[in-house]
Amino acid sequence: MIGRLLDRYTLGLWLRLFGLTVLGFPIVSILINLTDSLNKLLDRGLTVRQIIVSYVYSIPENMFLVLPAAVLFATVFTVGAMARHSELTAAKAGGQSFRRLMLPIFLVSVLATGLGIVVGEMAPGATAKQLKLQKAQPEGPTSARFNFVYRADQGWVYTIRSLELATRKLKTVLFERQGTGIRYPDLVVTADSATYDNQRRAWRLWNGTSRVIGSPVRQASFSFRTLRLRSFTQTPADLLAEAKAPDEMRYGELGRYIEALQRSGNDANKLVVERALKLAIPATCLIIAIFGAPLAITSPRAGTAFGIAISLATTVLFLLLMQIAKAVGAGGLVDPTAAAWIPNGVFLLIGAALLVRART
C-alpha cells in the first residue's frame, strides 16, 4: 500500500515537470525563432494567421529534439526535491530502496521513448507543411529539368538528359540496376526518349537497347523499338522533385533512399547515422533518466541552481558527444549505426555505475 502511494506521488511530481518542460521548451524555441524571422516572414507577404499556423507545425520537430532534455529536467528536479525535503530518507526508513522509488520514473521514461518515436515519424510531414506555409523552400523547376540523376527504389538509378512536364517526355535516358551475380544480374537500359501515358500511368521507352550482365563473360543484349520497364513507376512530377534532406524523410523512407545510394556505389554513411539517430534520440529518454536520478542526489541539500547546472551540463556534454559521433560515423572511422548509439552507451554506463553506488 505504501509503495503504491509513493509511486503515485513520485509519478505525479515527475509528470507535472515533464509536461511543463516538453511543452515549454518548444514554445521558447519557437518564440526565439519567431523573433528572429518575423520581419522576413512578413516581407514574404504572410499574414499573422499563416505565421502562427506555420509555427504550430514546427512543434513535432522541436518536441522530438527536446524530449530527452525534458526527461532529464523532470527527473533531476523530482528526485532533487524529494532529497531536499527528506522524502527519500523517510521512504528508505519505511523499507523502500532508492532503486525501487525510481522504478515509476524509469517506466514512464520508456513511454517517453515510445512517444519520441511517434513524434519523430510525425515531424518530417509537419516540417514540410511549415516550410510550405512560410515559403521557405526554394522554388524548384516547375516545367522542365535537365541533366539529372534520380535514385529510385530497388537499386535503380536513372540518368536523364531532359524532362519536359508539358509534353510528359524524357530525352536520352539511362537506367541502371546493380546486381549481385547471375541470379540477380546487372541491368542497363538505354533509350532515345520516353513518353508518359496518363491513362495507364506508365512510361514507354523508345528506340533503345537493354543489356543483362551476369558476369564479364555472360552477357546478353537486345535492341527494341518500344519497351515498358515495370520498375519505372515514377510520375513526371516525381522526377521533378528535388532530393529531400534527412530530417524531411521518415525512418522507412530514409532507409530506402540509403539503400538506393549504396547500390549505386555512393557513400551513405552520413545518412545511415541520421537514420540511426531517429531511434537513438528517443531511446535517450530512458538512459538519461537512469543517469539523472542518482546524479540528482549527489548533493541532496543543493537548491534549484544545482539542478539547473546538472541539467545544462549534461545536455551540453550529450550534444558534444553526439556531434563527435556523427563525425566519426560519417567519416567511416566507426560503423555509422554504432556511432549514433555511442553517446547513449557512454551515458548508460555512467548512469548504471551511479545507480549501483547510490545509497539504498
C-alpha positions as CSV (number, residue, x, y, z in Angstrom):
1,M,0.0,0.0,0.0
2,I,2.8,2.4,1.0
3,G,4.7,1.5,-2.2
4,R,1.7,2.4,-4.4
5,L,1.2,5.7,-2.7
6,L,4.8,6.6,-3.2
7,D,4.6,5.5,-6.8
8,R,1.6,7.8,-7.4
9,Y,3.3,10.7,-5.6
10,T,6.6,10.3,-7.4
11,L,4.9,9.9,-10.8
12,G,2.7,12.9,-10.2
13,L,5.7,15.2,-9.5
14,W,7.6,13.8,-12.5
15,L,4.6,14.2,-14.9
16,R,3.9,17.8,-13.9
17,L,7.5,18.8,-14.5
18,F,7.8,16.7,-17.7
19,G,4.6,18.2,-19.2
20,L,5.8,21.7,-18.4
21,T,9.2,21.2,-20.0
22,V,8.2,19.1,-23.0
23,L,5.7,21.8,-24.0
24,G,7.6,24.8,-22.6
25,F,11.0,24.2,-24.3
26,P,9.5,24.0,-27.8
27,I,7.5,27.2,-27.2
28,V,10.6,29.0,-26.0
29,S,12.5,27.8,-29.1
30,I,9.6,28.9,-31.4
31,L,9.4,32.3,-29.8
32,I,13.1,32.8,-30.3
33,N,12.9,31.7,-33.9
34,L,9.8,33.9,-34.5
35,T,11.6,36.9,-33.1
36,D,14.5,36.5,-35.5
37,S,12.3,35.6,-38.5
38,L,9.2,37.8,-38.1
39,N,10.3,40.6,-40.4
40,K,11.4,38.2,-43.1
41,L,8.1,36.3,-43.0
42,L,6.1,39.5,-43.1
43,D,8.2,40.6,-46.1
44,R,7.1,37.4,-47.9
45,G,3.5,38.5,-47.7
46,L,2.4,36.1,-44.9
47,T,-0.4,37.1,-42.7
48,V,-0.2,36.8,-38.9
49,R,-2.6,33.8,-39.0
50,Q,-0.4,32.0,-41.6
51,I,2.7,32.6,-39.4
52,I,1.0,31.3,-36.3
53,V,-0.2,28.1,-38.1
54,S,3.2,27.5,-39.6
55,Y,4.8,27.5,-36.2
56,V,2.2,25.1,-34.9
57,Y,3.5,22.7,-37.5
58,S,7.1,23.1,-36.1
59,I,6.1,21.7,-32.7
60,P,6.7,18.0,-33.5
61,E,10.2,18.6,-34.7
62,N,11.0,20.8,-31.6
63,M,9.4,18.3,-29.3
64,F,11.3,15.4,-30.8
65,L,14.6,17.2,-30.1
66,V,13.8,18.3,-26.6
67,L,12.2,15.1,-25.3
68,P,15.5,13.7,-23.7
69,A,16.1,17.1,-22.1
70,A,12.6,17.2,-20.7
71,V,13.0,13.8,-19.2
72,L,16.3,14.9,-17.7
73,F,14.9,18.1,-16.1
74,A,11.8,16.3,-14.8
75,T,14.0,13.5,-13.2
76,V,16.6,15.8,-11.7
77,F,14.1,18.2,-10.2
78,T,11.8,15.5,-9.0
79,V,14.5,13.5,-7.3
80,G,16.3,16.6,-6.1
81,A,13.2,18.0,-4.5
82,M,12.4,14.7,-2.7
83,A,16.0,14.6,-1.4
84,R,15.9,18.2,-0.1
85,H,12.7,17.6,1.7
86,S,13.9,14.4,3.3
87,E,11.2,12.4,1.5
88,L,13.8,9.9,0.2
89,T,15.1,9.4,3.7
90,A,11.5,8.8,5.0
91,A,10.8,6.4,2.2
92,K,14.0,4.5,2.9
93,A,13.1,4.3,6.6
94,G,9.8,2.8,5.5
95,G,11.6,0.0,3.7
96,Q,11.7,1.4,0.1
97,S,15.0,1.3,-1.6
98,F,16.2,4.2,-3.9
99,R,16.1,2.0,-7.0
100,R,12.5,0.9,-6.1
101,L,11.5,4.5,-5.7
102,M,12.8,5.3,-9.1
103,L,11.0,2.5,-10.8
104,P,7.9,4.6,-11.8
105,I,10.2,7.2,-13.4
106,F,12.1,4.6,-15.4
107,L,8.9,3.0,-16.6
108,V,7.4,6.3,-17.7
109,S,10.7,7.2,-19.4
110,V,10.1,4.1,-21.5
111,L,6.7,5.6,-22.5
112,A,8.6,8.8,-23.4
113,T,10.8,6.8,-25.7
114,G,7.7,5.5,-27.5
115,L,6.3,9.0,-27.7
116,G,9.6,10.2,-29.2
117,I,9.5,7.5,-31.9
118,V,5.9,8.5,-32.8
119,V,6.7,12.3,-32.8
120,G,9.8,11.6,-34.8
121,E,7.7,10.0,-37.6
122,M,5.2,12.9,-37.5
123,A,7.9,15.6,-37.6
124,P,9.0,15.3,-41.3
125,G,5.5,15.8,-42.7
126,A,4.8,18.7,-40.3
127,T,8.1,20.4,-41.0
128,A,7.3,20.2,-44.8
129,K,4.0,21.9,-44.2
130,Q,5.7,24.6,-42.1
131,L,8.2,25.3,-44.9
132,K,5.5,25.4,-47.5
133,L,3.4,27.8,-45.4
134,Q,6.4,30.0,-44.8
135,K,7.5,29.8,-48.4
136,A,10.9,28.8,-47.1
137,Q,11.6,26.1,-49.6
138,P,13.3,27.4,-52.8
139,E,11.0,27.0,-55.8
140,G,12.2,24.1,-57.8
141,P,11.7,23.6,-61.5
142,T,8.0,23.5,-62.5
143,S,8.1,22.7,-66.2
144,A,11.5,21.1,-67.0
145,R,14.6,19.6,-65.6
146,F,17.9,18.9,-67.3
147,N,20.9,16.6,-66.8
148,F,20.0,15.0,-63.5
149,V,20.3,11.7,-61.8
150,Y,17.3,10.1,-59.9
151,R,17.8,7.3,-57.4
152,A,14.7,5.1,-57.2
153,D,13.8,2.1,-55.1
154,Q,15.2,-1.4,-55.6
155,G,18.6,-0.1,-56.5
156,W,17.6,1.6,-59.8
157,V,19.4,4.8,-60.8
158,Y,18.1,6.9,-63.7
159,T,20.3,9.3,-65.7
160,I,18.2,11.7,-67.7
161,R,19.2,14.4,-70.1
162,S,15.9,16.3,-70.1
163,L,12.4,16.2,-68.8
164,E,9.5,18.3,-70.1
165,L,6.5,18.3,-67.9
166,A,4.1,19.8,-70.5
167,T,4.8,17.0,-73.1
168,R,5.5,14.4,-70.4
169,K,8.6,13.4,-72.3
170,L,12.1,12.3,-71.4
171,K,15.1,12.6,-73.8
172,T,18.3,10.4,-73.7
173,V,17.7,8.2,-70.7
174,L,19.9,5.5,-69.0
175,F,18.5,3.1,-66.4
176,E,21.0,1.0,-64.3
177,R,20.4,-1.6,-61.6
178,Q,23.5,-3.1,-59.9
179,G,23.2,-6.8,-59.3
180,T,25.0,-9.5,-57.4
181,G,25.6,-12.2,-60.0
182,I,24.0,-14.5,-62.4
183,R,20.8,-15.0,-60.3
184,Y,20.4,-11.2,-59.8
185,P,22.3,-9.7,-62.8
186,D,23.1,-6.1,-63.6
187,L,20.6,-4.4,-65.8
188,V,21.4,-1.5,-68.1
189,V,18.6,0.0,-70.3
190,T,19.2,3.0,-72.7
191,A,16.6,4.8,-74.8
192,D,16.5,7.8,-77.0
193,S,13.3,9.0,-75.4
194,A,10.4,8.0,-73.1
195,T,6.7,9.2,-73.0
196,Y,4.2,9.0,-70.2
197,D,0.7,7.8,-70.6
198,N,-1.6,9.5,-68.1
199,Q,-4.4,6.9,-68.6
200,R,-2.2,3.9,-67.9
201,R,0.1,5.8,-65.6
202,A,3.1,4.2,-67.2
203,W,6.2,5.2,-69.2
204,R,7.0,3.8,-72.6
205,L,10.7,3.8,-73.8
206,W,11.5,4.4,-77.5
207,N,14.4,3.2,-79.6
208,G,17.0,1.7,-77.2
209,T,19.0,-1.2,-76.0
210,S,18.7,-3.5,-73.0
211,R,21.7,-5.4,-71.5
212,V,21.7,-8.1,-68.9
213,I,25.1,-8.6,-67.3
214,G,25.5,-11.8,-65.2
215,S,29.3,-11.7,-65.3
216,P,32.1,-10.3,-67.5
217,V,31.7,-13.4,-69.8
218,R,28.0,-13.9,-69.5
219,Q,26.0,-11.0,-71.0
220,A,23.1,-10.6,-73.3
221,S,21.6,-7.6,-75.1
222,F,18.8,-6.7,-77.5
223,S,17.5,-3.7,-79.2
224,F,14.0,-2.5,-79.0
225,R,11.7,0.0,-80.8
226,T,9.4,0.3,-77.8
227,L,9.6,-1.1,-74.2
228,R,7.8,-0.8,-70.9
229,L,10.1,-1.0,-67.8
230,R,8.0,-2.2,-64.8
231,S,10.3,-0.8,-62.2
232,F,10.0,2.7,-63.8
233,T,6.9,3.8,-61.8
234,Q,7.6,7.4,-61.0
235,T,5.4,10.1,-62.5
236,P,6.8,13.2,-64.3
237,A,6.0,15.2,-61.1
238,D,8.0,12.7,-59.0
239,L,11.0,13.2,-61.3
240,L,10.8,17.0,-61.0
241,A,11.0,16.8,-57.2
242,E,14.4,17.7,-55.7
243,A,16.1,15.4,-53.2
244,K,15.0,15.7,-49.6
245,A,17.1,16.4,-46.5
246,P,17.3,13.6,-43.9
247,D,15.1,15.5,-41.5
248,E,12.4,15.7,-44.2
249,M,12.2,11.9,-44.5
250,R,10.6,9.3,-42.2
251,Y,12.6,6.4,-41.0
252,G,11.5,3.9,-43.6
253,E,11.7,6.5,-46.5
254,L,15.2,7.4,-45.4
255,G,16.2,3.7,-45.3
256,R,15.0,3.2,-48.9
257,Y,17.0,6.2,-50.0
258,I,20.1,4.9,-48.3
259,E,19.7,1.5,-49.9
260,A,19.4,3.1,-53.4
261,L,22.6,5.2,-52.7
262,Q,24.6,2.2,-51.5
263,R,23.5,0.0,-54.5
264,S,24.6,2.8,-56.9
265,G,28.1,2.9,-55.2
266,N,27.7,6.1,-53.3
267,D,28.8,6.9,-49.7
268,A,25.8,6.9,-47.5
269,N,27.5,6.9,-44.0
270,K,26.2,10.3,-43.0
271,L,22.6,9.3,-43.9
272,V,23.0,6.0,-42.0
273,V,24.0,7.9,-38.9
274,E,21.0,10.2,-39.3
275,R,18.6,7.3,-39.7
276,A,20.0,5.6,-36.6
277,L,19.6,8.8,-34.6
278,K,15.8,8.7,-35.3
279,L,15.8,5.8,-32.9
280,A,18.8,6.6,-30.7
281,I,17.4,10.1,-29.6
282,P,14.1,8.7,-28.3
283,A,16.0,5.9,-26.5
284,T,18.0,8.6,-24.7
285,C,14.8,9.3,-22.7
286,L,15.2,6.1,-20.6
287,I,19.0,6.3,-20.5
288,I,19.0,9.9,-19.3
289,A,16.6,9.0,-16.6
290,I,18.9,6.3,-15.3
291,F,21.8,8.8,-15.5
292,G,19.9,11.7,-13.9
293,A,18.2,10.1,-11.0
294,P,21.3,9.1,-9.0
295,L,23.1,12.2,-10.1
296,A,20.4,14.4,-8.5
297,I,21.1,13.1,-5.0
298,T,24.9,13.7,-5.1
299,S,24.2,17.0,-3.3
300,P,20.9,16.5,-1.5
301,R,20.9,19.9,0.2
302,A,21.6,21.9,-3.0
303,G,18.8,24.0,-4.4
304,T,17.3,24.8,-7.8
305,A,20.5,26.2,-9.2
306,F,22.3,22.9,-8.7
307,G,19.5,21.1,-10.6
308,I,19.7,23.6,-13.5
309,A,23.5,23.3,-13.6
310,I,23.4,19.5,-13.7
311,S,20.7,19.5,-16.4
312,L,22.5,22.1,-18.6
313,A,25.9,20.5,-18.2
314,T,24.5,17.1,-19.1
315,T,22.7,18.4,-22.1
316,V,25.8,20.2,-23.4
317,L,28.0,17.1,-22.9
318,F,25.5,14.9,-24.6
319,L,25.2,17.2,-27.6
320,L,29.0,17.4,-27.8
321,L,29.3,13.6,-27.8
322,M,26.5,13.4,-30.5
323,Q,28.4,15.8,-32.8
324,I,31.6,13.7,-32.3
325,A,29.7,10.5,-33.0
326,K,28.2,12.0,-36.2
327,A,31.7,13.0,-37.4
328,V,33.3,9.6,-36.8
329,G,30.3,7.7,-38.2
330,A,30.1,9.8,-41.4
331,G,33.9,9.5,-41.8
332,G,33.8,5.7,-41.6
333,L,36.0,5.5,-38.6
334,V,33.3,3.7,-36.7
335,D,30.3,1.8,-38.1
336,P,27.7,4.5,-38.7
337,T,24.8,2.8,-36.9
338,A,27.1,2.1,-33.9
339,A,28.4,5.7,-33.9
340,A,24.8,7.0,-33.4
341,W,24.5,5.0,-30.3
342,I,27.9,5.9,-28.7
343,P,26.5,8.8,-26.6
344,N,23.7,6.6,-25.3
345,G,26.3,3.9,-24.5
346,V,28.5,6.3,-22.6
347,F,25.7,7.7,-20.5
348,L,24.2,4.3,-19.9
349,L,27.5,3.0,-18.4
350,I,27.9,6.1,-16.2
351,G,24.3,6.0,-15.2
352,A,24.4,2.3,-14.3
353,A,27.6,2.9,-12.2
354,L,25.9,5.9,-10.4
355,L,22.8,3.8,-9.8
356,V,24.7,0.9,-8.3
357,R,26.7,3.3,-6.0
358,A,23.6,5.2,-4.9
359,R,22.7,4.6,-1.2
360,T,19.6,2.4,-1.0
